[in-house]
């Protein structure tokens, strides 16, 4: 998964892309990787609860 | 990015009213210390960002933009203070006016106010690194490595990387702590299970061996395999109990014995090795006052940072951007890394004691249950108090701070007092007095108890495994992010260090030909090494002079900014940043700024008129694109030298009957003009190193010199037989003498009491003529046609002419030979 580069801050985008790649290489669950990528891509300034949720949120059933 | 076309400042910082027409070009502001230069820098920063750096950061706790941004006389009327910037946004392209008042620093009036314009302004607001002061140079060049990393990343607009890294690390740490606590619970549950089973090692084989022995007694089928869902007591329900007591004698006796043994370990008299080690480590920390203070601060920042959820400091409600506040706290926490490591070491030493307390509490809970299960129940008031003390002790050790409380617990842990001991003896006697159970009953009790404790063990183990899994994932993610950030930053720093070395090398060629630098990032730190004349890499402060360090700071800043903003690096305010750089290098800096940054508008301040002249002669700024402040007064702010404006201003103040303000304006203006006249006419004045000249020291020499030059011109005209010129010069001489007399300035030399310090007490009617007299006198020093002040031109050291720009009133000074 590659985060779309923005002209605003190429380096931050590069970091997110490399991060996603490295996590995948290290065998992290793709669902978690996708959630982290989304959290970091949304303006690049996620809060701690957002990151925590991206790491550990579990599906719920009604 | 933007360029500044004009600035209008009203009642802001030390400035009452000031307008500068920059026209988007380089601009220089010169004036000795305290003349208001930095007020303009503050105004630019405030106009663009709503913030004033000088009022934030270390040592500025009680300062705020709202309260201290307005001029001191307007501190209660902040709405009257304002900064208006007219800027050009070339990328749109648009001319935009920004008006901002300290009353509402975050609510500027922007005209026109389109989304695109607001977007550009927001970018600048978020990244105000366009202003570079010497304080910033110290930050970049001489800062500790941990702090430099934060500062440099702020310039590179990469604070979010550091914040993400910190948050991921914080999540990993939190789960590591929770996993450690879960492990403690599992250890306690394991001990409890082993104790009930009477085995030393917990393995499926030892468990099944002990269990099947009891099952055989009850005639139950043996369990062949121990799975996660296996019930050890399966079938026990069909075996009838042979006792009326609900207490299993054997297990209860083991619990009482275990409780006594655990309390013995906790006692200070036993000197348990783990207790002694924990106490020694914590006492050493508590005796280190500086470390103790750092520990407290570290805890404070860590706790406080969790409360940053809006644009306010959670402690004082001061307005902050969340990004800036987080970066601010991160910098402080980086500086406290040593304390963090010491705390981790001490917590590791305390861990076994916490485990001991947890085991004690669980065993005490069971023993208390036996006392309550008897009829009548045994009172356990004192054992309950002991339980309360043990709980409190465990809590103190777990939260660690305040450290004196932790040390207190380790020095004097809760003990079994005589009353509690008496209760425990009573319980032991009760258990001892229970009838010996039959072999079947004993087997039955055994299976029921171990099943319950196996259940506890399984739950604890599952919780531990879940938390360890999370901790492992969080650690992996955190380490991966940190490693990726380091790699990317390393690449970036390589580019910046090459640009920096090239800029600095150019400035110092040929002295430092082959100059090299290295920016070395490591775990949130940034090392900065520079080559010293081929002798190796050293920190910038090691061997290079202050002047070189200043130049390095400027070059690093320029390298960073041009990399970050690329073509958008269009504005930089350099506030007296090169005070220690010598003349030769200043010229080189002018050339570098012009050549390497032709599209950047530099606004430079300096206290040094020579540096201003360098900027002009090297054509970094034009003569018109600079302002020189001669003085500053709390009533009028900085006094510059726009002649027409000053006389109009004085006139307005007189009309408003503010003689004291008019007097200050007149005095400051005359001092400036007289200084300029002395310079232009080469008049001889008293030399002063502090450059603090007063009017009485400047105007008389200027007058004497002009009179003398008229005399010389008169003699020259006579020698050339130019009768009409002689007549004109004689008239100008007469007018000059009369105007000078009208000011009564010559009387000041005889009676200082009547000089300008007394002006403020004059009435408007008395002061008006004095103003008119000085204005008339100043007019005698300038050409009636082009309005420029006369200047003495020399050739080969000899006076050649008294000239004006248009030439209509230029006088020849060379007589016919």
Interface residues (C-beta under 8 A of the other chain):
Chain A: X9 X11 X12 X14 X15 X18 X19 X22 X23 X26 X28 X32 X36 X40 X44 X45 X46 X47 X48 X51 X52 X55 X56
Chain B: X156 X157 X158 X160 X161 X163 X164 X167 X168 X170 X171 X306 X309 X323 X470 X473 X474 X476 X477 X480 X481 X483 X484 X485 X487 X488 X492
